[in-house]
Amino acid sequence: MGRIRFALALHNHQPVGNFDGVIEAAYHDSYRPFLDVIENYPEIPFCLHTSGCLMEWLADRKPEYIDRLRRLVERGQVEILGGGFYEPILPMIPPRDRRGQIRGYSEYLSDLLGANIRGMWVPERVWEQSLVPDITQSGIEYSILDDFHFRKAGLSPEKLHGYYTTEDQGEVLRLFPGSEPMRYLIPFREVHEFLGYLGHVHHHHPDAIVVFADDGEKFGTWPDTKSHVYERGWIYRFLDALRDNRHWIETCTLSQTIDAVPPVGSIYLPDASYREMTEWALPPERLVEYERHWHDLDHHEQGVSIKEFFKGGNWRNFKTKYPETREMYGRMMEISSRIESLIREDRPAFGDYRVQQAQQELYRGQCNCSYWHGAFGGLYLPHLRGAIFGHLIKADNLLDQYERGDEARYAQVEVRDFDFDARPEVKLSSDKLACYFAPHRGGHLEEFDVRTVAINLGSSLARRPEAYHHKIRNAQQHHNESEAKSIHDRVVFKQEGLDQHLNYDLYPRKTLVDRFLPLGTTLEQCENLSAQELGDFIHGKYDYRTREDGGKAVVELTRQGHIEGHPLRISKSASITAEDETVQIHYELSDLSIDRPLLFAIEWNIAALATGADDRYFVNTEGERLARLGDTLDISSVEWIGLVDEWIGIEVGLGASQPTGMWIYPVRTVSQSEAGFELVHQSICLVTHWEIPAGTASWSVDLSLTADCARHRSRLQMPENQVELSSIHHG
């Protein structure tokens, strides 16, 4: 009987924008310890994929790790896998960017490690058959997907012990099925169970190829795995077992396999990802139903067979499940299209360092983690969303510098379907700001980019139902967490009383949200969403007009709506200039025909500013500190308030031409992450409100929203134009 081939392929990844301390901890808990151990087993080769965002961090912060990795490559123990440079979901980005990311990362790895890149990691194993030509034309011979993909193509488990060829447009790629049983055995079960499974496969399929392909963070970073893998010696028992059983287990790399063994056949795969991802992509109510049926099959005599035909959702529908993902995707596509058009019309542009760097910033802004949500925080983590927007804004700045020059000052209007919902949005932009308005969604200000510091103050997230919220409501469950478990099996609560925060927004968390509330409405009612909405303006469609006038870009939004059946007209205009970092806003209410007072409110949601620290605070016109950002405030009469974030170097000011009451409270979501269920700050909600007397025929107010970056410029002690360039290169 021949030897069974076993391939070990690890995937190490940290998202673009992750906290430095988190990456440092993963290095000490996973990446370095694994090398410390595997170096002592030179007879055990393995494949390693490290995403480009993490590899850049390692090259900058841990050059000794890179040196060790290079030596392992030289002695033939490790095969380096390539892929998209910054771990993009490949079907999410245009083909030109797929090829650019894959080729660019192969070149980087070759220069850094002397590696010959033949295979690649598919991020989150999100697969569509049309990817094949882009992958092969980028110099890649093979990749790894889950056996789940192959089963969805109709293959039985017995057919999953080799690799297959696949094809599209005449381009041929080799695909390995990664073993799902192995994902749950390694490293969570004892080594004899791993050997037992491998022995079972070997008995029935003597020439089988079994591939373990999963996160390297499972070896130390995932909860409880550091003590389990290293301190309690699982990794040593595992590697000893591979070494001691070489008479029937041949540990090999994937390139060694394709060089020695022919494919078992050809296959065309459906759109898929790993099983859990396809479940998370479902709408929450359907996911609850899916999970109920899935678990019911555990008690059915044919349950295992029936599960093979279960199908979840499509990754692309994260863009419909979460409108915030669609907005981020639209911004990414805007930058990608701008670069493509620039290079197509001006071929020498690609040789300019600003355009090259803009493309690299675009690639960073395509990192997948912020665009979806499952067992990992992803979209729910504001620092990850902020990083994506930050890189995209930096790319925009660089392209402006190339096309307009460093001294250019301008203000312009653009009307386009930026988020691909078949309805136009309005963009007001200058060299300092970019403001995106949605006339068909309440006339909201949906994105508010401050280009000097490369942040989007509109990058909030609405509170919405999630399928896992029922676990929080049943928080009395008791679980034994003394042993290492897969992330998918853990139930951990990072704060008490999370069930008290399961409030769901009825509208997007945006700015310039027009509301009419009952007299006597309180801050508490506004915060817990118990205040009755009397008007039809929040979701209503606004007519719009735009103009550019003397260095000013303007949008005028108007809606003829109703309050409890009574007609009322709202006109609001917003303008920016090339001279400052302020959005000037004018509101006018007309056709008032109600014989009682009205409570008119405008909601502003300001994201991207951290909370809970002494250097992030509210100030009044005298510069006096009122409270820390994230605190709740009820102010009866005010004409201006400032939100200061000293770390970023920004003061966001909100001013009104007539005194306004102001309710201020934090918007926090309840979400799950690999560490457990947690409360996450998303934005600061400010609700300006006025009581309009009965019998008033019309009413108006002028408002200003300013992003003052003087602190940022002062800290860098540079002229304004140089500061903007510096924030691009080093921000």
C-alpha positions in Angstrom: 0.0 0.0 0.0 1.4 3.4 -1.0 1.8 6.4 1.3 -0.9 9.0 1.8 0.1 12.5 1.0 -0.7 15.2 3.6 -0.2 18.9 2.9 -0.1 21.5 5.6 -1.0 25.0 4.4 -1.3 27.9 6.8 -2.8 31.3 6.1 -1.6 34.2 8.3 -3.6 37.4 8.0 -4.2 40.7 9.9 -6.7 43.2 8.4 -5.6 46.5 7.0 -6.1 49.0 9.9 -5.9 46.5 12.7 -4.4 47.8 16.0 -0.6 47.5 16.2 -0.9 45.8 19.6 -3.2 43.1 18.2 -0.8 42.3 15.4 2.1 42.3 17.9 0.2 39.9 20.2 -0.5 37.6 17.2 3.2 37.6 16.3 4.2 36.6 19.8 1.3 34.1 20.2 1.2 32.5 16.8 3.7 33.5 14.0 7.0 33.4 15.9 6.2 30.4 18.1 5.2 28.3 15.0 8.5 29.1 13.4 10.3 28.3 16.7 8.8 24.8 16.6 8.8 24.0 12.9 12.4 24.9 12.4 13.3 21.9 14.5 11.4 19.6 12.1 13.2 20.1 8.8 11.8 16.9 7.4 8.3 18.3 7.5 7.6 20.8 4.7 4.6 23.1 4.7 3.0 25.9 2.7 2.6 29.3 4.1 0.5 32.2 3.0 0.9 35.6 4.7 -1.3 38.4 3.4 0.6 41.4 2.1 -0.7 43.8 4.8 0.8 41.5 7.4 3.9 40.8 5.5 4.6 44.5 5.2 4.2 44.9 8.9 6.6 42.0 9.6 9.2 43.3 7.1 9.0 46.7 8.9 8.7 45.6 12.5 10.2 42.1 12.6 13.0 41.8 10.1 14.4 38.8 12.0 11.2 36.9 11.2 11.7 37.6 7.5 15.3 36.4 7.7 14.2 33.2 9.3 11.4 32.7 6.8 13.9 33.3 3.9 16.2 30.6 5.3 13.3 28.1 5.4 12.5 29.0 1.8 16.2 28.4 0.9 16.3 25.0 2.5 13.1 24.0 0.8 11.0 23.4 3.9 8.4 26.1 3.2 6.6 27.0 0.0 5.4 30.5 0.0 1.9 31.0 -1.4 0.9 34.3 -3.2 -2.5 35.8 -3.8 -4.1 39.3 -3.8 -1.6 41.6 -2.2 -4.0 43.1 0.4 -6.4 40.1 0.7 -9.3 41.3 -1.4 -12.4 39.3 -2.1 -11.5 38.6 -5.7 -15.1 38.7 -7.2 -15.6 42.1 -5.5 -12.9 43.9 -7.4 -12.5 44.6 -11.1 -10.3 42.1 -13.1 -7.7 44.8 -13.7 -7.2 45.0 -9.9 -7.2 41.3 -9.4 -4.4 40.9 -11.8 -2.5 43.9 -10.4 -2.8 42.6 -6.8 -1.7 39.0 -7.6 1.2 40.0 -9.9 2.3 42.7 -7.5 2.4 40.4 -4.5 4.3 37.6 -6.4 6.9 40.2 -7.3 7.1 41.5 -3.8 7.5 38.0 -2.3 10.1 37.1 -4.8 12.2 40.2 -3.9 11.6 39.8 -0.2 12.1 36.0 0.3 13.5 34.8 -3.0 10.4 32.7 -3.4 9.1 31.2 -6.6 5.4 31.8 -6.4 3.4 29.0 -8.1 0.2 28.8 -5.9 -2.1 31.3 -4.2 -4.5 31.7 -1.4 -8.1 32.7 -2.4 -9.2 35.2 0.3 -12.1 33.7 2.4 -12.2 31.1 -0.4 -14.8 33.3 -2.2 -14.9 31.6 -5.6 -16.5 32.4 -9.0 -15.5 30.4 -12.1 -14.7 33.5 -14.0 -11.7 34.2 -11.8 -9.7 31.5 -13.6 -8.3 33.6 -16.4 -7.2 36.4 -14.1 -5.5 34.0 -11.8 -3.6 32.0 -14.5 -2.7 35.1 -16.5 -1.1 36.4 -13.3 1.3 33.5 -13.3 -0.4 31.2 -10.8 -0.6 27.4 -11.4 -2.8 26.2 -8.5 -4.9 27.3 -5.6 -6.8 25.8 -2.6 -10.5 25.9 -1.9 -12.7 24.1 0.6 -14.0 20.7 -0.1 -17.4 22.4 0.4 -17.0 24.0 -3.0 -16.4 20.6 -4.6 -19.3 19.0 -2.8 -21.6 21.8 -4.1 -20.5 20.8 -7.6 -21.8 17.3 -6.9 -18.8 15.4 -5.9 -19.2 12.8 -3.1 -16.8 12.8 -0.1 -15.0 9.8 -1.7 -14.0 12.0 -4.7 -12.2 14.7 -2.6 -8.8 13.0 -2.0 -6.9 14.5 -4.9 -6.7 17.7 -6.9 -8.6 18.8 -10.0 -8.2 21.0 -13.0 -10.7 23.6 -13.9 -11.0 25.9 -16.9 -12.5 29.2 -18.1 -12.0 30.9 -21.5 -9.4 28.2 -22.3 -7.3 29.0 -19.2 -6.5 25.9 -17.0 -6.0 26.1 -13.2 -5.3 23.3 -10.7 -7.5 23.3 -7.5 -7.0 21.4 -4.3 -10.0 20.7 -1.9 -9.1 21.6 1.6 -10.5 19.1 4.1 -13.3 20.3 6.3 -12.8 17.5 8.8 -9.2 18.6 9.1 -10.2 22.1 9.9 -12.1 20.9 13.0 -9.5 18.3 14.0 -6.5 20.6 13.8 -5.6 21.8 16.5 -8.8 21.3 18.5 -8.8 17.5 18.8 -6.0 15.2 20.1 -3.4 13.8 17.7 -4.7 10.2 17.8 -8.0 11.4 16.4 -6.1 13.1 13.5 -4.2 9.9 12.9 -7.4 7.9 13.1 -9.0 10.0 10.4 -6.0 10.0 8.2 -5.7 6.2 8.6 -9.3 5.8 7.7 -8.8 7.7 4.4 -5.6 5.8 3.7 -7.3 2.5 4.2 -10.0 3.3 1.6 -7.9 5.6 -0.7 -4.3 4.5 -0.5 -3.0 7.2 -2.9 -5.1 10.0 -1.4 -4.0 13.6 -1.0 -5.4 15.3 2.2 -4.9 19.0 2.6 -5.2 21.0 5.8 -5.6 24.7 4.8 -6.7 27.1 7.4 -5.8 30.1 9.6 -2.3 30.1 11.2 -3.9 32.1 14.1 -5.5 28.8 15.2 -2.0 28.0 16.4 -1.9 30.4 19.3 -4.0 33.5 18.7 -7.5 32.1 18.7 -8.9 32.0 22.2 -7.3 29.3 24.5 -5.2 28.0 21.7 -1.8 29.3 22.9 -1.9 27.2 26.0 -3.4 24.2 24.2 -1.0 24.2 21.2 2.3 25.2 22.8 2.1 25.1 26.6 0.3 21.8 26.7 2.3 20.5 23.8 -0.2 19.7 21.1 2.1 21.0 18.3 4.9 18.8 19.4 2.7 15.7 19.5 1.3 16.6 16.1 4.7 17.1 14.4 6.2 14.1 16.2 3.3 12.0 14.8 4.0 13.2 11.3 7.7 12.4 11.6 7.2 9.0 13.3 4.6 7.9 10.7 6.6 8.7 7.6 6.3 5.1 6.5 2.7 5.7 5.6 2.3 9.5 5.7 4.2 11.7 3.2 4.1 15.3 4.3 4.6 17.5 1.2 4.0 20.9 -0.3 1.4 21.5 -2.9 3.9 22.2 -5.7 5.6 18.9 -4.9 2.2 17.3 -5.2 1.3 18.6 -8.6 4.9 17.8 -9.9 4.5 14.2 -8.7 0.9 13.3 -9.0 -1.6 13.9 -11.9 -5.0 15.4 -11.3 -7.9 13.0 -10.6 -10.2 14.8 -13.0 -11.6 18.1 -14.1 -14.4 20.1 -12.4 -16.3 23.4 -12.7 -17.3 24.9 -9.4 -20.3 27.0 -8.4 -20.1 30.4 -6.8 -19.2 29.5 -3.2 -17.1 30.2 -0.1 -16.5 28.2 3.0 -19.7 26.9 4.5 -20.0 29.4 7.4 -19.5 32.3 5.1 -22.4 31.3 2.9 -24.5 31.1 6.0 -23.5 34.6 7.2 -24.4 36.1 3.8 -28.0 35.2 4.3 -30.5 37.8 5.6 -30.8 37.4 9.4 -34.3 36.0 9.5 -33.4 33.4 6.8 -30.2 32.5 8.6 -32.2 31.8 11.8 -34.4 29.5 9.7 -31.5 27.9 8.0 -29.8 27.2 11.3 -32.9 25.6 12.7 -33.3 23.3 9.8 -29.6 22.5 9.8 -29.7 21.4 13.5 -32.9 19.5 13.0 -31.1 17.3 10.5 -28.7 16.2 13.2 -31.7 14.0 14.4 -32.6 12.8 11.0 -31.4 9.4 9.9 -30.4 10.8 6.5 -29.3 14.2 7.9 -25.7 13.9 6.8 -26.7 13.1 3.2 -29.3 15.8 3.1 -26.9 18.5 4.4 -24.8 17.9 1.3 -27.5 19.6 -0.7 -28.0 22.6 1.6 -27.1 25.9 0.0 -26.5 29.2 1.8 -26.1 32.6 0.3 -23.7 34.4 -2.1 -20.9 36.6 -0.7 -21.9 39.5 -2.9 -25.1 39.9 -1.0 -23.2 41.3 1.9 -23.6 44.5 -0.2 -27.4 44.2 0.1 -27.4 42.9 3.7 -25.4 45.9 4.8 -25.9 49.2 2.9 -22.7 50.4 4.6 -20.8 47.8 2.7 -22.3 48.9 -0.6 -21.3 52.5 0.2 -17.7 51.5 0.9 -17.7 49.3 -2.2 -19.0 52.2 -4.3 -16.2 54.5 -3.0 -13.6 51.8 -3.8 -15.0 51.3 -7.3 -15.0 55.1 -7.9 -11.2 55.2 -7.1 -10.5 52.1 -9.2 -12.4 53.6 -12.2 -10.6 56.9 -11.8 -7.2 55.2 -11.9 -8.2 53.1 -14.9 -9.5 56.1 -16.9 -6.4 58.2 -16.0 -4.0 55.5 -17.3 -6.1 54.8 -20.4 -6.2 58.4 -21.3 -2.7 59.3 -20.2 -0.4 56.3 -20.5 2.7 58.0 -19.0 0.7 58.6 -15.8 1.4 55.0 -14.7 5.1 55.9 -14.4 4.4 58.7 -12.0 5.0 57.9 -8.3 1.8 59.6 -7.2 -0.3 57.4 -9.5 1.6 54.3 -8.5 1.1 55.1 -4.9 -2.6 55.8 -5.4 -3.0 52.4 -6.9 -1.3 50.8 -3.9 -3.6 52.8 -1.6 -6.6 51.5 -3.6 -5.3 48.0 -3.2 -5.1 48.5 0.6 -8.7 49.9 0.5 -9.8 46.6 -1.1 -8.8 44.5 2.0 -11.9 42.2 2.5 -12.3 42.2 6.3 -14.3 45.5 6.6 -16.8 44.5 3.8 -18.6 41.6 5.6 -19.5 40.3 9.0 -19.7 36.8 10.5 -17.9 35.2 13.5 -15.3 38.0 13.1 -16.0 41.7 13.8 -15.3 42.8 10.3 -17.8 45.5 9.2 -18.8 46.2 12.8 -15.3 47.4 13.7 -15.0 51.1 13.1 -11.2 51.2 13.0 -11.2 48.7 10.2 -13.9 50.6 8.2 -12.0 53.8 8.9 -8.8 52.3 7.5 -10.5 51.4 4.3 -11.9 54.8 3.8 -8.6 56.3 4.9 -6.7 54.5 2.1 -9.3 55.4 -0.5 -9.2 59.1 0.5 -5.4 59.1 0.3 -5.6 57.6 -3.2 -8.0 60.3 -4.2 -5.7 63.0 -2.8 -2.7 61.6 -4.7 -4.7 61.5 -8.0 -5.7 65.1 -7.4 -2.1 66.1 -6.9 -1.1 64.4 -10.1 -4.0 65.9 -12.2 -4.3 69.3 -10.5 -1.0 70.0 -8.8 -0.2 70.6 -5.1 -1.6 74.1 -5.1 -4.9 73.4 -6.8 -8.0 74.8 -5.1 -11.4 73.9 -6.4 -15.0 73.1 -5.6 -17.1 71.0 -7.9 -20.4 69.0 -8.2 -20.7 65.5 -9.6 -24.0 63.6 -10.0 -23.7 59.8 -10.5 -24.9 56.5 -9.2 -22.0 56.1 -6.8 -23.3 53.1 -4.9 -24.9 51.2 -7.8 -28.6 51.2 -6.7 -29.8 52.7 -10.0 -30.4 56.1 -8.4 -28.1 59.1 -8.6 -26.2 60.6 -5.6 -24.7 64.0 -5.5 -21.1 64.6 -4.6 -19.8 68.0 -3.6 -16.0 68.0 -3.5 -13.1 70.3 -3.0 -9.4 69.8 -2.3 -10.4 69.7 1.4 -13.8 67.9 1.6 -15.9 65.3 -0.2 -19.6 65.1 0.7 -22.0 62.5 -0.8 -25.8 63.2 -0.6 -28.6 60.7 -1.3 -31.6 62.6 -2.6 -33.7 59.4 -2.8 -32.9 58.5 0.8 -34.1 61.4 2.8 -31.6 63.8 1.3 -29.1 62.5 3.8 -25.4 63.4 3.9 -24.0 59.8 3.7 -20.3 60.3 3.4 -18.3 63.3 4.8 -14.6 62.9 3.9 -12.1 65.2 5.5 -9.3 64.9 3.1 -6.6 66.6 5.1 -6.6 63.8 7.7 -8.1 61.1 5.4 -11.1 60.2 7.5 -14.8 59.8 6.7 -16.9 61.3 9.4 -20.0 59.6 8.0 -18.7 56.1 8.3 -21.2 55.0 10.9 -23.2 51.8 11.2 -26.9 51.3 11.9 -28.1 49.0 14.7 -29.9 46.1 13.1 -31.0 42.5 14.0 -28.5 39.8 13.7 -29.2 36.1 13.8 -26.9 35.5 16.8 -28.8 38.1 18.9 -31.0 35.3 20.2 -27.9 33.9 22.0 -27.5 37.1 23.8 -31.1 37.1 24.9 -30.6 33.6 26.3 -27.4 34.7 28.1 -28.1 32.3 31.1 -26.5 29.5 29.1 -23.4 28.0 30.8 -20.5 26.9 28.7 -17.3 25.2 29.7 -14.5 27.4 28.2 -11.6 25.5 29.8 -10.7 23.7 26.6 -9.8 25.1 23.2 -12.7 25.4 20.8 -13.3 26.6 17.3 -14.4 30.2 17.1 -17.7 29.0 15.6 -18.5 27.0 18.8 -17.7 29.6 21.4 -20.3 31.7 23.4 -18.5 34.4 25.4 -19.9 37.7 26.6 -17.3 40.5 26.9 -19.8 42.8 28.8 -22.7 42.3 31.1 -26.2 43.4 30.1 -25.7 43.3 26.3 -29.4 42.3 25.9 -30.3 45.8 27.1 -28.6 47.3 24.1 -30.5 45.3 21.4 -32.2 48.4 19.9 -32.7 48.5 16.2 -32.5 51.6 14.0 -35.4 52.3 11.7 -33.3 54.4 9.4 -29.6 54.8 8.4 -27.3 56.5 10.8 -26.5 59.4 8.6 -26.5 63.2 8.8 -29.2 65.7 7.9 -31.9 63.3 8.8 -35.1 65.4 9.0 -37.4 64.5 11.9 -40.7 65.7 13.4 -41.3 64.5 17.0 -44.1 64.9 19.5 -43.7 67.9 21.9 -42.2 66.7 25.1 -40.0 64.1 23.5 -37.0 63.4 25.7 -33.4 62.5 25.1 -34.0 59.0 26.5 -36.9 58.4 24.1 -34.8 59.6 21.2 -32.0 57.3 22.2 -34.0 54.2 22.8 -36.1 54.8 19.6 -39.4 55.1 21.5 -40.1 58.6 20.2 -42.9 58.6 17.6 -42.0 59.9 14.1 -44.7 62.2 12.8 -43.4 63.1 9.4 -42.5 61.2 6.2 -39.1 62.9 5.5 -36.6 60.4 7.0 -37.0 57.9 4.1 -38.6 60.3 1.6 -37.3 61.2 -1.8 -36.1 64.7 -2.2 -35.9 66.6 -5.5 -32.5 68.2 -6.2 -30.7 70.8 -8.2 -27.0 71.4 -8.3 -24.8 74.3 -9.4 -21.2 75.5 -9.3 -21.1 79.2 -8.6 -17.9 81.3 -8.1 -15.8 78.7 -6.4 -18.8 77.2 -4.6 -20.4 73.8 -5.1 -24.1 73.6 -4.1 -26.9 71.1 -3.9 -30.5 72.1 -3.2 -32.8 69.4 -1.9 -36.6 69.8 -1.6 -39.4 67.6 -0.5 -43.2 68.3 -0.3 -44.1 65.9 2.5 -46.6 65.6 5.3 -46.9 65.6 9.1 -49.8 63.5 10.3 -51.5 64.2 7.0 -50.8 67.9 7.0 -48.6 69.2 4.0 -45.2 70.7 4.7 -42.3 71.5 2.5 -38.7 71.2 3.5 -35.9 72.9 1.4 -32.4 72.4 2.5 -29.2 73.4 0.7 -25.6 72.4 1.3 -22.5 74.1 -0.1 -18.8 73.9 0.1 -16.1 76.2 -1.2 -12.4 75.9 -2.1 -11.5 78.2 0.8 -12.3 76.3 3.9 -13.4 72.9 5.6 -17.0 73.9 6.2 -20.3 72.7 4.9 -22.8 75.6 4.9 -26.4 74.4 5.3 -29.6 76.3 5.0 -33.0 74.9 6.0 -36.4 76.4 5.2 -39.8 75.0 6.3 -42.7 76.4 4.4 -46.4 75.6 3.6 -46.9 75.2 7.4 -50.6 74.7 8.0 -50.7 73.2 11.5 -52.4 75.1 14.3 -50.1 73.7 17.0 -46.4 73.9 17.8 -44.0 71.5 16.0 -40.9 69.9 17.3 -38.5 69.8 14.4 -35.2 67.9 14.7 -32.2 67.3 12.5 -30.0 64.3 13.3 -26.3 64.3 12.8 -24.2 61.1 13.2 -20.5 61.8 13.5 -18.2 58.7 13.2 -14.5 58.1 13.2 -13.8 59.9 16.4 -12.7 57.8 19.3 -14.5 57.9 22.7 -13.7 57.3 26.3 -10.4 59.1 26.5 -9.5 62.5 28.0 -8.1 63.9 24.8 -11.4 63.4 23.0 -14.1 65.8 24.3 -16.9 68.3 23.7 -16.2 72.0 23.9 -18.3 75.1 24.0 -17.7 78.4 22.2 -15.4 79.5 25.1 -13.3 76.4 24.6 -14.4 74.9 27.9 -14.6 71.1 28.0 -18.2 69.9 28.5 -17.7 66.1 28.6 -15.7 63.3 27.0 -16.8 62.1 23.6 -19.2 59.2 24.1 -20.9 60.8 27.1 -24.6 61.6 27.0 -25.6 65.3 27.1 -28.9 67.2 27.1 -28.3 70.8 26.3 -31.3 73.2 26.4 -30.0 76.1 24.3 -26.8 76.3 22.3 -25.5 77.9 19.1 -22.3 75.9 18.7 -20.6 72.8 20.0 -17.3 71.3 19.1 -16.1 67.7 19.1 -12.3 67.5 19.6 -10.1 64.5 18.8 -6.6 65.6 19.7 -5.1 62.3 18.5 -6.3 62.9 15.0 -5.9 66.6 15.3 -9.4 67.6 14.3 -12.2 69.7 15.8 -15.7 69.1 14.3 -17.9 72.1 14.9 -21.7 72.2 14.6 -23.2 75.7 14.6 -26.7 77.1 14.3 -28.0 80.6 13.5 -30.6 80.4 16.2 -30.3 78.6 19.6 -31.1 75.0 19.5 -31.7 72.2 22.0 -29.3 69.4 21.6 -29.5 65.8 22.5 -26.2 63.9 22.3 -25.7 60.2 22.8 -23.4 57.4 21.6 -24.6 54.9 19.1 -23.3 51.4 20.0 -23.9 48.1 18.3 -24.0 44.6 19.8 -21.9 42.3 17.6 -19.9 39.1 17.7 -16.2 38.7 17.1 -13.7 35.9 17.6 -13.3 37.0 21.2 -17.0 37.0 22.0 -20.1 39.2 22.0 -19.3 42.9 22.6 -20.6 46.4 22.6 -18.9 48.6 19.9 -19.1 52.3 19.6 -20.1 53.4 16.1 -20.9 57.1 16.1 -21.9 60.2 18.2 -25.5 61.2 17.5 -26.3 64.8 17.9 -30.0 65.8 17.5 -30.6 69.5 17.1 -34.2 70.4 17.8 -36.4 73.5 17.8 -40.0 74.2 18.9 -41.7 76.0 16.0 -44.7 78.1 17.4 -48.2 77.4 16.1 -49.3 79.7 13.3 -45.8 80.1 11.9 -46.1 80.3 8.1 -42.4 79.6 7.4 -39.3 79.0 9.4 -35.6 78.8 8.6 -32.2 78.2 10.1 -28.6 78.4 8.9 -26.2 75.7 10.1 -22.5 74.9 9.6 -20.6 71.7 9.9 -16.9 72.3 10.1 -13.9 70.0 10.1 -11.1 72.1 11.5 -7.7 70.4 11.0 -5.6 73.3 12.5 -4.4 71.0 15.3 -3.2 68.5 12.8 -1.4 71.1 10.7 0.1 72.7 13.8 1.3 69.4 15.1 3.2 68.6 11.9 4.4 72.2 11.7 4.3 72.2 7.9 2.6 74.4 5.3 -0.9 73.3 4.4 -0.1 71.7 1.0 2.9 69.8 2.5 0.8 68.5 5.4 -1.7 66.9 3.0 1.1 65.2 1.1 2.7 64.0 4.4 -0.6 62.6 5.7 -0.8 60.6 2.5 2.7 59.1 2.7 2.9 58.6 6.5 -0.7 58.7 7.8 
